[in-house]
Amino acid sequence: MNLPGIILKNSRHMDKFLNIGAFFFDAFRRFWHRESTHKTVSAVLLLIFLAGLAVIEMNRQGWVPPYLASKLPTSHYMAINLAFLLVLIMEILGMIFALPGSMSRALGKQFEILALIFLRNAFKELSVLPEPISLSHHNEVLWHILSYGFGAVAIFALLGLYTAMQKNLDKALKPGPSLDRFIAAKKNVALCMVVTFCAMGISNIWLKLTDQEVFHFFQSFYTILIFSDILMVLLAQTFLPQFQAVFRNSGYALATLLIRLSLTAPAYTDVLIGLSSVLLAVFLTLVYNKFYTLTPKDYS
């Protein structure tokens, strides 16, 4: 039995499989990053926001058939919630397309999304207020808005620090077949995440249209992200087996877990957990840059 020949043949088949997935992922990513795509998406978001305001007003005036009126909101503030929901969906797709780049940059995109989620939660609090707006008997709403607002700004500030600290973190692998295979493997994971994201969205829309109980989309998807991050850690360990690289990537996966926990925590606690996840990533990156930065010569 020619064992080296069998291994080489299997390796070629694996490379072919990975390259097919990477091809489709690259095609989706190129489409997403086109300027025409961004302009179209922006125009659609604007139209949906305006249409949402119009439909809500029609519902308030009693111009909507009764069988639809009960399913539609009557607060104009819900149009703001819808707009931020769509922006979050766009940002999550952008984050998925950033997954093959590096775990550190992908985690940065997740922090961006967390900041947007907190901003959305702040605006979502408006839905319990009357129109015209008044805080009478709704003092708790103000504290929730302040909590989410300042939490989002704090994450935004820490994200700037985290991004500035990313230099040279992902240059340990030398260019070559090993690096190409690593990137192709990550692109396949990201492609699976795109498919999963779309399938979950379609499933939730179908449940809503058929009057069934919908699931918490962002919480569910972030749970799946935890498993994808662990998979990325294991893939990285195959190509970067050094302790410091494994520890750093595992630490970033832990930060993702904290993000997931913040999405399920009650008010105030969710902001504290979210800030803790960013602080963990910043401290980990600071320590790694100071003591453990790897270079390609470490793997020669």
C-alpha positions as CSV (number, residue, x, y, z in Angstrom):
1,M,0.0,0.0,0.0
2,N,1.4,3.3,-1.1
3,L,0.4,5.4,2.0
4,P,2.1,8.6,1.0
5,G,0.4,8.4,-2.4
6,I,-3.0,7.8,-0.8
7,I,-2.5,10.8,1.5
8,L,-1.5,13.0,-1.4
9,K,-4.5,11.9,-3.4
10,N,-6.9,12.6,-0.5
11,S,-5.2,16.0,0.0
12,R,-5.8,16.9,-3.6
13,H,-9.5,15.9,-3.3
14,M,-9.8,18.0,-0.1
15,D,-8.2,21.0,-1.8
16,K,-10.6,20.6,-4.8
17,F,-13.6,20.5,-2.4
18,L,-12.3,23.5,-0.4
19,N,-11.6,25.5,-3.6
20,I,-15.2,24.9,-4.9
21,G,-16.7,26.3,-1.7
22,A,-14.2,29.2,-1.7
23,F,-15.2,30.0,-5.3
24,F,-18.9,30.4,-4.4
25,F,-18.0,32.4,-1.2
26,D,-15.8,34.8,-3.2
27,A,-18.6,35.3,-5.7
28,F,-21.1,36.2,-3.0
29,R,-18.6,38.5,-1.3
30,R,-17.8,40.3,-4.5
31,F,-21.5,40.9,-5.2
32,W,-22.0,42.1,-1.6
33,H,-19.1,44.6,-1.8
34,R,-20.1,46.1,-5.1
35,E,-20.9,49.8,-5.0
36,S,-24.1,49.2,-6.9
37,T,-25.2,46.7,-4.3
38,H,-24.6,49.1,-1.5
39,K,-26.5,51.8,-3.2
40,T,-29.4,49.5,-3.9
41,V,-29.5,48.2,-0.4
42,S,-29.4,51.8,1.0
43,A,-32.3,52.8,-1.3
44,V,-34.3,49.8,-0.2
45,L,-33.8,50.5,3.5
46,L,-35.0,54.1,3.0
47,L,-38.1,53.0,1.1
48,I,-38.9,50.3,3.7
49,F,-38.6,52.9,6.5
50,L,-40.9,55.4,4.7
51,A,-43.3,52.6,3.8
52,G,-43.4,51.4,7.4
53,L,-44.3,54.9,8.6
54,A,-47.1,55.1,6.0
55,V,-48.5,51.7,6.8
56,I,-48.5,52.4,10.5
57,E,-50.3,55.7,10.0
58,M,-52.9,53.9,7.8
59,N,-53.4,51.4,10.5
60,R,-53.9,54.2,13.1
61,Q,-56.5,55.8,10.8
62,G,-58.4,52.5,10.4
63,W,-57.6,52.2,6.7
64,V,-56.2,48.7,7.0
65,P,-58.4,45.6,6.7
66,P,-59.2,44.1,10.2
67,Y,-57.4,40.8,9.5
68,L,-54.2,42.7,8.9
69,A,-54.7,45.5,11.4
70,S,-54.2,43.2,14.3
71,K,-50.8,42.1,13.0
72,L,-49.5,45.6,12.3
73,P,-48.1,48.0,14.9
74,T,-49.8,51.3,15.8
75,S,-46.7,53.1,17.1
76,H,-44.6,55.1,14.6
77,Y,-41.6,54.3,16.7
78,M,-41.8,50.7,15.4
79,A,-40.7,52.0,12.0
80,I,-37.4,53.1,13.6
81,N,-37.1,49.6,15.1
82,L,-37.6,48.1,11.7
83,A,-35.0,50.3,10.2
84,F,-32.4,49.3,12.8
85,L,-33.3,45.7,12.4
86,L,-32.6,45.8,8.7
87,V,-29.3,47.7,9.3
88,L,-28.3,44.9,11.8
89,I,-29.1,42.3,9.2
90,M,-26.8,44.0,6.7
91,E,-24.0,44.4,9.3
92,I,-24.2,40.7,10.2
93,L,-23.8,39.7,6.6
94,G,-20.8,42.0,6.4
95,M,-19.4,40.3,9.5
96,I,-19.8,36.9,7.9
97,F,-17.9,38.0,4.8
98,A,-15.1,39.2,7.1
99,L,-14.7,35.7,8.8
100,P,-12.1,34.4,6.4
101,G,-9.8,37.4,7.0
102,S,-9.0,36.8,10.7
103,M,-10.6,36.0,14.0
104,S,-9.6,39.4,15.4
105,R,-11.2,41.4,12.6
106,A,-14.3,39.2,12.6
107,L,-14.6,39.8,16.4
108,G,-14.3,43.5,15.7
109,K,-17.3,43.3,13.3
110,Q,-19.2,41.5,16.1
111,F,-18.5,44.3,18.4
112,E,-19.8,46.7,15.8
113,I,-23.0,44.7,15.6
114,L,-23.3,44.6,19.4
115,A,-23.0,48.4,19.5
116,L,-25.8,48.7,16.9
117,I,-27.9,46.2,18.8
118,F,-27.6,48.4,21.9
119,L,-28.6,51.5,19.9
120,R,-31.5,49.5,18.5
121,N,-32.6,48.5,22.0
122,A,-32.5,52.2,23.0
123,F,-34.8,53.2,20.2
124,K,-36.9,50.1,20.8
125,E,-37.7,51.5,24.3
126,L,-39.6,54.3,22.5
127,S,-42.3,51.8,21.5
128,V,-43.8,52.0,25.0
129,L,-44.0,55.8,25.0
130,P,-47.1,57.6,23.9
131,E,-47.4,59.9,20.9
132,P,-46.6,62.7,21.0
133,I,-43.6,61.6,23.1
134,S,-43.8,62.0,26.9
135,L,-41.9,60.4,29.8
136,S,-44.8,60.8,32.1
137,H,-45.0,57.6,34.2
138,H,-42.2,56.1,32.1
139,N,-39.1,57.1,34.0
140,E,-37.6,53.5,33.7
141,V,-37.6,53.9,29.9
142,L,-35.3,56.9,30.2
143,W,-32.8,54.9,32.3
144,H,-32.9,52.0,29.8
145,I,-32.3,54.4,26.9
146,L,-29.3,56.0,28.8
147,S,-27.9,52.6,29.6
148,Y,-28.0,51.3,26.1
149,G,-26.9,54.7,24.6
150,F,-23.8,55.1,26.8
151,G,-23.1,51.3,26.5
152,A,-23.1,51.6,22.7
153,V,-20.8,54.7,22.7
154,A,-18.4,53.0,25.2
155,I,-18.2,50.0,22.9
156,F,-17.7,52.3,19.9
157,A,-14.7,53.9,21.7
158,L,-13.2,50.6,22.9
159,L,-13.6,49.3,19.4
160,G,-11.4,52.1,18.0
161,L,-8.7,51.1,20.5
162,Y,-9.1,47.4,19.7
163,T,-8.8,48.1,16.0
164,A,-5.7,50.2,16.4
165,M,-4.0,47.3,18.3
166,Q,-4.5,44.8,15.5
167,K,-1.3,45.4,13.6
168,N,0.8,42.3,12.9
169,L,-1.6,40.0,14.7
170,D,-2.4,37.9,11.6
171,K,0.9,37.8,9.7
172,A,2.3,34.6,11.3
173,L,1.8,32.3,8.4
174,K,4.1,32.6,5.5
175,P,2.5,32.9,2.0
176,G,2.2,29.5,0.3
177,P,0.0,26.4,0.0
178,S,-0.5,26.1,3.7
179,L,-1.9,29.6,4.0
180,D,-4.0,29.2,0.9
181,R,-5.6,26.0,2.3
182,F,-6.2,27.7,5.7
183,I,-8.0,30.6,4.0
184,A,-10.0,28.3,1.8
185,A,-11.1,26.3,4.8
186,K,-12.3,29.5,6.6
187,K,-14.2,30.6,3.4
188,N,-16.1,27.3,3.5
189,V,-17.0,27.8,7.1
190,A,-18.2,31.4,6.2
191,L,-20.2,30.1,3.3
192,C,-22.0,27.7,5.6
193,M,-22.7,30.6,7.9
194,V,-24.2,32.6,5.0
195,V,-26.5,29.7,4.1
196,T,-27.5,29.2,7.7
197,F,-28.2,32.9,8.2
198,C,-30.4,33.1,5.1
199,A,-32.2,29.8,6.1
200,M,-32.9,31.1,9.6
201,G,-34.2,34.4,8.2
202,I,-36.6,32.7,5.8
203,S,-37.7,30.3,8.4
204,N,-38.5,33.1,10.9
205,I,-40.4,35.0,8.2
206,W,-42.5,31.9,7.4
207,L,-43.3,31.4,11.1
208,K,-44.4,35.0,11.3
209,L,-46.6,34.8,8.2
210,T,-48.3,31.6,9.3
211,D,-49.0,32.9,12.9
212,Q,-46.6,30.6,14.5
213,E,-44.2,31.4,17.3
214,V,-41.0,33.0,16.0
215,F,-37.6,32.4,17.6
216,H,-35.1,35.1,18.7
217,F,-33.1,35.5,15.6
218,F,-30.1,37.3,16.8
219,Q,-29.7,35.2,19.9
220,S,-30.0,32.0,18.0
221,F,-27.6,33.1,15.3
222,Y,-25.0,34.2,17.9
223,T,-25.3,30.8,19.5
224,I,-24.4,29.3,16.1
225,L,-21.5,31.8,15.9
226,I,-20.0,30.3,19.1
227,F,-19.7,26.9,17.4
228,S,-18.3,28.5,14.2
229,D,-15.7,30.3,16.3
230,I,-14.7,27.1,18.0
231,L,-14.4,25.5,14.6
232,M,-12.2,28.4,13.5
233,V,-10.0,27.9,16.5
234,L,-9.6,24.3,15.7
235,L,-8.8,25.1,12.1
236,A,-6.2,27.7,13.2
237,Q,-4.6,25.2,15.5
238,T,-3.9,22.9,12.6
239,F,-1.9,25.7,10.9
240,L,-0.8,27.7,13.9
241,P,-0.2,25.1,16.7
242,Q,1.8,27.4,19.0
243,F,0.3,28.0,22.4
244,Q,0.1,31.7,22.1
245,A,-1.8,31.6,18.9
246,V,-4.2,28.9,20.2
247,F,-4.7,30.9,23.4
248,R,-5.4,34.2,21.6
249,N,-8.0,32.6,19.2
250,S,-9.7,30.8,22.1
251,G,-9.8,34.1,24.0
252,Y,-11.5,35.7,21.1
253,A,-14.0,32.9,21.0
254,L,-14.7,33.5,24.7
255,A,-15.4,37.2,23.9
256,T,-18.0,36.0,21.4
257,L,-19.6,33.8,24.1
258,L,-19.9,36.9,26.3
259,I,-21.6,38.8,23.5
260,R,-24.1,35.9,23.2
261,L,-24.7,36.0,27.0
262,S,-25.3,39.8,26.8
263,L,-28.1,39.4,24.3
264,T,-30.0,37.2,26.7
265,A,-29.4,39.2,29.9
266,P,-31.8,41.6,31.5
267,A,-31.5,45.4,31.1
268,Y,-28.3,47.0,32.6
269,T,-26.7,43.5,33.0
270,D,-26.6,43.0,29.2
271,V,-24.6,46.3,28.8
272,L,-22.2,45.3,31.5
273,I,-21.6,41.9,29.9
274,G,-21.2,43.5,26.5
275,L,-18.6,46.0,27.7
276,S,-16.8,43.1,29.5
277,S,-16.5,41.2,26.3
278,V,-14.8,44.2,24.6
279,L,-12.5,44.9,27.5
280,L,-11.5,41.2,27.5
281,A,-10.6,41.4,23.8
282,V,-8.7,44.7,24.3
283,F,-6.7,43.3,27.3
284,L,-6.0,40.0,25.5
285,T,-4.7,41.9,22.4
286,L,-2.6,44.2,24.6
287,V,-0.9,41.3,26.3
288,Y,-0.4,39.4,23.1
289,N,1.1,42.5,21.4
290,K,3.4,43.1,24.3
291,F,4.7,39.6,25.0
292,Y,3.6,37.1,22.4
293,T,3.5,38.6,18.9
294,L,4.6,35.9,16.4
295,T,6.4,36.3,13.1
296,P,6.8,33.9,10.1
297,K,10.3,32.9,11.3
298,D,8.7,31.3,14.4
299,Y,7.3,28.7,12.0
300,S,10.3,28.0,9.8
